[in-house]
């Protein structure tokens, strides 16, 4: 976690404000109620959350996550939102943790307050699909935050890494667990023990990123386009699909297949299963009820 930071809740009114460089093409209604985030809806059904701390390279902190968790919860509860995109600036998705916040922590204060637990408490529990669009630096807590997303897109020039070892500590927000699951034990061990960074190109080759783009703008555009496609699907089946894929990371193969089958069976009780299959048979476009 190199330099980590965050901040305040969404308002019901939206105003047009200037967005960071890679998000300027999205001039749709943008919430200005947060101090360290920008929240907009660039396309129907899509929420775009932009970490906006340019002077600190989007460094993360508990204050930033207070805002981010609030924005994620509001988007997750919004019936008009079918997918969420999380991004930063062209220079930095999030350059790490705010070291000033944690440098003087003691074991007892960190342990008793369960420090850093809130950094992943909402990101990994919302039911709406979350896509991270990573450009520039995603180091320490920034890398961990990107790995929490359901889908990770990045530009080829993005820089990932878990450099905590250089600060006399280790990843604390899931980096050792999620990175290992993504790239395997041996490679994760090398990266974490040496603090070596890896590129967006390598992230694509290793399976960390689902897609790699040539430029920062193409990365954000690609994430928004994918989010729009997801938002057009049945919300019931999308949430069910996200649930079973996530279970694959926790269960054995046999248990996972059995869990998947139960959720599959349960969807025959939804209206959208009837709508979707009837539309397929009748060669029509389904009109989802989200029920």
C-alpha positions as CSV (number, residue, x, y, z in Angstrom):
1,X,0.0,0.0,0.0
2,X,2.1,3.0,-0.9
3,X,0.1,6.1,-0.6
4,X,-3.7,5.5,0.1
5,X,-6.8,8.0,0.5
6,X,-10.9,8.8,0.3
7,X,-14.3,11.0,1.4
8,X,-18.8,12.3,1.7
9,X,-22.4,11.2,0.5
10,X,-24.3,11.6,-2.7
11,X,-26.9,14.4,-3.1
12,X,-30.2,14.1,-4.9
13,X,-29.3,17.0,-7.2
14,X,-26.8,16.7,-9.9
15,X,-24.8,19.6,-11.4
16,X,-22.6,19.8,-14.5
17,X,-19.0,20.1,-13.4
18,X,-15.6,19.8,-15.1
19,X,-14.4,16.2,-15.1
20,X,-10.9,14.9,-15.1
21,X,-9.3,14.5,-18.4
22,X,-10.2,10.9,-19.2
23,X,-13.8,11.4,-18.1
24,X,-14.5,14.7,-19.8
25,X,-16.5,13.1,-22.6
26,X,-19.1,12.1,-20.0
27,X,-20.8,15.4,-19.4
28,X,-23.9,13.8,-18.1
29,X,-25.3,14.8,-14.7
30,X,-22.5,14.7,-12.2
31,X,-22.8,14.8,-8.4
32,X,-20.6,17.4,-6.7
33,X,-21.6,16.4,-3.2
34,X,-18.4,14.5,-2.6
35,X,-15.0,16.1,-1.8
36,X,-12.8,13.3,-3.3
37,X,-15.1,11.6,-5.9
38,X,-17.0,12.5,-9.0
39,X,-20.2,10.5,-9.7
40,X,-22.0,10.6,-13.0
41,X,-24.2,8.5,-15.3
42,X,-22.6,8.5,-18.7
43,X,-25.1,6.1,-20.2
44,X,-28.4,4.7,-19.2
45,X,-28.1,2.2,-16.3
46,X,-24.4,3.0,-15.8
47,X,-22.9,4.8,-12.7
48,X,-19.4,6.2,-13.2
49,X,-17.4,6.8,-10.0
50,X,-14.1,8.7,-10.5
51,X,-11.6,9.1,-7.7
52,X,-10.6,12.8,-7.9
53,X,-7.6,13.7,-5.8
54,X,-5.2,14.8,-8.6
55,X,-2.7,16.5,-6.3
56,X,-2.2,13.3,-4.3
57,X,-2.3,11.0,-7.3
58,X,-5.6,9.7,-6.0
59,X,-3.9,8.3,-2.9
60,X,-6.4,6.4,-0.7
61,X,-7.4,6.9,2.9
62,X,-10.2,6.0,5.3
63,X,-11.8,9.3,4.4
64,X,-11.8,8.4,0.7
65,X,-13.3,5.0,1.4
66,X,-16.1,6.6,3.5
67,X,-17.1,8.5,0.3
68,X,-16.5,5.5,-2.0
69,X,-18.5,3.1,0.2
70,X,-21.4,5.6,0.3
71,X,-21.3,6.1,-3.5
72,X,-21.2,2.3,-4.1
73,X,-24.1,1.7,-1.7
74,X,-26.2,4.4,-3.4
75,X,-25.5,3.0,-6.8
76,X,-26.2,-0.5,-5.7
77,X,-29.5,0.5,-4.2
78,X,-30.5,2.5,-7.3
79,X,-33.0,0.5,-9.3
80,X,-32.0,2.5,-12.4
81,X,-28.3,1.4,-12.1
82,X,-27.3,-2.0,-13.7
83,X,-23.5,-1.7,-13.6
84,X,-20.8,0.5,-12.0
85,X,-17.5,1.7,-13.4
86,X,-14.8,2.8,-11.0
87,X,-11.8,4.8,-12.4
88,X,-9.3,7.5,-11.5
89,X,-7.2,9.8,-13.7
90,X,-4.9,9.2,-16.6
91,X,-1.9,9.4,-14.3
92,X,-3.2,7.4,-11.4
93,X,-6.1,5.0,-10.7
94,X,-4.9,5.2,-7.1
95,X,-1.2,5.5,-6.4
96,X,-1.4,3.8,-3.0
97,X,-2.3,4.5,0.6
98,X,-1.9,7.7,2.5
99,X,1.1,6.8,4.5
100,X,0.6,9.8,6.8
101,X,-2.6,8.2,8.0
102,X,-0.9,5.0,9.2
103,X,2.7,5.7,9.9
104,X,2.2,6.3,13.6
105,X,-0.4,3.6,14.2
106,X,0.3,1.1,17.0
107,X,-0.7,-2.5,17.0
108,X,-3.4,-2.0,19.6
109,X,-5.0,0.9,17.8
110,X,-4.9,-0.8,14.4
111,X,-6.3,-4.1,15.9
112,X,-8.9,-2.6,18.1
113,X,-10.3,-0.4,15.4
114,X,-10.0,-3.1,12.7
115,X,-8.1,-0.6,10.6
116,X,-8.5,-0.9,6.8
117,X,-11.4,-3.4,7.1
118,X,-13.8,-0.8,5.8
119,X,-11.7,-0.5,2.6
120,X,-13.2,-3.7,1.3
121,X,-16.4,-4.0,3.3
122,X,-18.6,-2.5,0.6
123,X,-16.6,-2.9,-2.6
124,X,-16.8,-6.7,-2.4
125,X,-20.3,-7.0,-1.1
126,X,-22.4,-4.9,-3.5
127,X,-24.6,-7.0,-5.8
128,X,-24.3,-4.7,-8.8
129,X,-21.4,-5.6,-11.2
130,X,-18.3,-3.4,-10.6
131,X,-15.8,-2.7,-13.4
132,X,-12.4,-1.1,-12.6
133,X,-10.9,1.0,-15.4
134,X,-7.3,1.3,-14.4
135,X,-4.9,3.9,-15.9
136,X,-1.6,5.1,-14.6
137,X,-0.5,3.9,-11.1
138,X,-2.4,1.3,-9.2
139,X,0.0,0.6,-6.4
140,X,-0.5,-0.9,-2.9
141,X,-4.1,-0.1,-1.9
142,X,-4.8,1.0,-5.4
143,X,-3.8,-2.4,-6.8
144,X,-5.9,-4.0,-4.1
145,X,-8.9,-1.8,-4.9
146,X,-8.7,-2.7,-8.6
147,X,-8.5,-6.4,-7.7
148,X,-11.7,-6.2,-5.8
149,X,-13.7,-5.3,-8.9
150,X,-15.7,-8.0,-10.7
151,X,-14.0,-7.0,-14.0
152,X,-10.7,-5.2,-14.5
153,X,-9.8,-3.3,-17.6
154,X,-6.6,-1.3,-17.9
155,X,-4.5,0.6,-20.4
156,X,-1.2,-0.9,-21.6
157,X,0.7,1.9,-19.8
158,X,-0.9,1.2,-16.4
159,X,1.4,0.2,-13.6
160,X,0.4,-2.3,-10.9
161,X,2.2,-3.4,-7.8
162,X,2.2,-4.3,-4.1
163,X,5.3,-2.4,-2.8
164,X,4.4,-2.6,0.9
165,X,7.5,-4.8,1.6
166,X,9.6,-1.7,0.9
167,X,7.8,0.1,3.7
168,X,8.4,-2.7,6.2
169,X,4.9,-4.1,6.0
170,X,2.7,-6.3,3.8
171,X,-0.5,-5.8,1.8
172,X,-3.4,-5.3,4.2
173,X,-6.5,-5.0,2.0
174,X,-6.5,-8.4,0.3
175,X,-3.5,-8.0,-2.0
176,X,-1.8,-11.2,-0.9
177,X,-5.0,-13.2,-1.4
178,X,-6.5,-11.7,-4.6
179,X,-3.2,-11.3,-6.4
180,X,-2.3,-14.9,-5.7
181,X,-5.6,-16.1,-7.0
182,X,-5.1,-14.1,-10.1
183,X,-1.5,-14.9,-11.0
184,X,-0.6,-18.0,-9.0
185,X,1.5,-18.5,-5.8
186,X,5.0,-18.3,-7.3
187,X,4.5,-15.1,-9.3
188,X,2.5,-13.4,-6.5
189,X,5.3,-14.4,-4.0
190,X,7.9,-12.8,-6.3
191,X,5.9,-9.6,-6.7
192,X,5.1,-9.2,-3.1
193,X,8.5,-10.2,-1.6
194,X,10.4,-7.9,-4.0
195,X,7.8,-5.1,-4.4
196,X,8.3,-5.2,-8.1
197,X,5.7,-3.4,-10.3
198,X,4.1,-5.0,-13.3
199,X,2.7,-3.3,-16.4
200,X,-0.8,-3.2,-17.9
201,X,0.4,-5.4,-20.7
202,X,1.6,-8.0,-18.2
203,X,-1.7,-7.7,-16.3
204,X,-3.5,-8.8,-19.5
205,X,-1.1,-11.6,-20.2
206,X,-1.4,-13.0,-16.6
207,X,-5.1,-12.8,-16.4
208,X,-5.3,-9.9,-13.9
209,X,-7.1,-7.7,-16.5
210,X,-9.9,-8.9,-18.8
211,X,-8.9,-6.4,-21.5
212,X,-6.0,-4.1,-22.2
213,X,-6.4,-0.9,-24.2
214,X,-3.9,1.3,-26.0
215,X,-5.0,4.6,-24.2
216,X,-6.6,5.8,-21.0
217,X,-9.7,7.1,-22.8
218,X,-10.2,3.9,-24.6
219,X,-10.0,2.0,-21.3
220,X,-12.7,4.1,-19.7
221,X,-14.8,4.1,-22.8
222,X,-14.5,0.3,-23.0
223,X,-15.5,-0.1,-19.4
224,X,-18.5,2.2,-19.8
225,X,-19.6,0.3,-23.0
226,X,-19.3,-3.1,-21.2
227,X,-21.2,-1.6,-18.2
228,X,-24.0,-0.5,-20.6
229,X,-24.3,-4.0,-22.1
230,X,-24.6,-5.5,-18.6
231,X,-27.1,-2.9,-17.6
232,X,-29.3,-4.0,-20.5
233,X,-29.6,-7.5,-19.2
234,X,-32.0,-8.8,-16.6
235,X,-31.0,-7.5,-13.2
236,X,-32.1,-10.8,-11.6
237,X,-29.9,-13.0,-13.8
238,X,-27.0,-10.6,-13.7
239,X,-26.9,-10.6,-9.9
240,X,-27.3,-14.4,-9.9
241,X,-24.4,-14.8,-12.4
242,X,-22.2,-12.5,-10.3
243,X,-23.0,-14.5,-7.2
244,X,-22.2,-17.9,-8.6
245,X,-18.9,-16.8,-10.2
246,X,-17.8,-15.3,-6.9
247,X,-18.7,-18.5,-5.2
248,X,-16.2,-20.3,-7.4
249,X,-13.4,-18.4,-5.5
250,X,-14.6,-19.8,-2.2
251,X,-15.9,-23.4,-2.8
252,X,-14.5,-26.6,-4.1
253,X,-15.4,-27.5,-7.7
254,X,-18.1,-30.0,-6.6
255,X,-19.6,-27.6,-4.1
256,X,-19.5,-24.8,-6.6
257,X,-21.3,-26.8,-9.3
258,X,-24.0,-27.8,-6.9
259,X,-24.4,-24.2,-5.7
260,X,-24.6,-23.0,-9.3
261,X,-27.3,-25.7,-10.1
262,X,-29.4,-24.5,-7.2
263,X,-29.3,-20.9,-8.3
264,X,-30.0,-22.0,-11.9
265,X,-33.1,-23.9,-10.7
266,X,-34.2,-20.9,-8.6
267,X,-34.2,-18.6,-11.7
268,X,-37.1,-20.7,-13.1
269,X,-39.2,-18.8,-10.5
270,X,-38.3,-15.4,-12.0
271,X,-40.4,-13.5,-14.5
272,X,-37.4,-12.7,-16.6
273,X,-36.6,-16.4,-17.2
274,X,-40.1,-16.7,-18.8
275,X,-39.7,-13.5,-20.7
276,X,-36.2,-14.3,-22.0
277,X,-36.9,-17.9,-23.1
278,X,-40.3,-16.9,-24.7
279,X,-38.6,-14.1,-26.6
280,X,-35.9,-16.5,-27.8
281,X,-38.5,-18.9,-29.1
282,X,-40.5,-16.1,-30.7
283,X,-37.4,-14.5,-32.1
284,X,-38.1,-11.2,-30.3
285,X,-36.0,-8.9,-28.2
286,X,-36.7,-9.5,-24.5
287,X,-38.2,-6.7,-22.5
288,X,-36.9,-7.4,-19.0
289,X,-39.1,-6.8,-15.9
290,X,-36.1,-7.2,-13.6
291,X,-38.3,-9.6,-11.5
